[in-house]
Amino acid sequence: MKPYFKFELSQFITNKKNIAIYVILLFLACFYALNIAPSYKPIERVDAKEIEARYTSRESFIQNYLNDPNRFQGMASGGLFIFPRWNELDKKRLESLNEGNLKKYASVTSKWYTFSNDLITSTGQYYYSPGYYTHGNLYASDDGNYGYSYSASRYAGYGEGKSKLSINVFEERTALQTLQRLLESYLPMILIICCVFLSVDIVLKDRLYPSLLKGFPISDWKKLLIKGAVALIGSVGIIIPISIGLIMIGIRYGFGDFGLPVAIYTFVGEPTYFKKGEFLNTSMGMYLLQNFIILILLFALIISLVLLASMIIRNEFANLLVGAMFIFNEIFYFKRGIGFFEEVENYPTNYVQVGQIISGYRNYIYNSSALTFDKGVYVLGISTGILILLIFVISKFKRYKLV
């Protein structure tokens, strides 16, 4: 088996299509690091001028009311009750920034987000940051509630943790935090699409040199296992060009560390319309490890699908179609809140957005409590095992011989 493994690995490495995929990924990673990452504007950013403007306008409102009790009495009473506490927190935030005491800023900002979120959700008279209301977002209040709760949790973690703090850390611009943001966006889909393209011809290319392959005295089943292992190694190798882009980001904005807190949305018990989840912090190292494990299982599942399709259909376009159906199948049933009525956690296709599963955001929009790391490992592991069993059985039929 070792000579055949070396042969397959050599074929994979020298495949022009595979080389092109790595080069394209490297280009995209560098382009992102040099052009897109610097233009990133977080909704929740550290802006002393904005804090000061809010503080000044509220303070002016309070003073005007106190100096003239009959002015806007009906409307002002609510503001007079709320604004002093809000301004107290904003004043401490400004003082912390001016002093350069980022630990204190993190602790006070966590309280600010908690107070603001409770106020907005309970009164309905105030609004979240303007960024949540852009592009006609119909779920701005929900996204704002999630964003404020998420920020409150991570800032609390910054205040309590031992990580070196900076404005870039607060705005999640460091290399590891950029990777976190990408994992909760389109990066998993890009990686899985690359996995499909890397493995799409790993069986069908054998038609080019059948006599050579007959010289390896091993069964088709073992050949398929080796092909799958090579495709998996090659898919994991995608990390290399991605890492180069992250290193470029790290040089400019800092790398962060594996102890940085990552806020995870979770449930105690089952969700209801009124009972929502809460945020608990985990470490960046644990967050990335769980993402990596789920990605490996997704790669294994996709490769197994491609191997099975290659044996039965024997067409590269069909392999691409099978991979695309798996990656994009969620769009056919996705709907906010559907997790309360449907057991979406049992669909392997629901775990493509890896970062959103680990962070709990998928649970938030599905109104579910079951889309978790443990469930993902179980569902993807079982699904991959079933596919491998099917490959083993089908490989025993002469009709589906590789060559």
Secondary structure, 3 states (H helix, E strand, C coil): CHHHHHHHHHHHHHCHHHHHHHHHHHHHHHHHHHHHHHHCCCCCCCCHHHHHHHHHHHHHHHHHHHHCCCCCHHHHHHHHHHHHHHHHHHHHHHHHHHHCCHHHHHHHHHHHHHHHHHHHHHHCCCCCCHHHHCCCCCCHHHHHHHHHHHHHHHHHHHHHCCCCCCHHHHCCCCHHHHHHHHHCCCHHHHHHHHHHHHHCCCCHHHHHCHHHHCCCCCCHHHHHHHHHHHHHHHHHCCHHHHHHHHHHHHHHHCCCCCCCEEEEEECCCCCCCCCCCEEEEEEHHHHHHHHHHHHHHHHHHHHHHHHHHHHHCCCHHHHHHHHHHHHHHHHHCCCCCHHHCCCHHHCHHHHCCHHHHHHCHHHHHHCCCCCCHHHHHHHHHHHHHHHHHHHHHHCCCHHHCCC
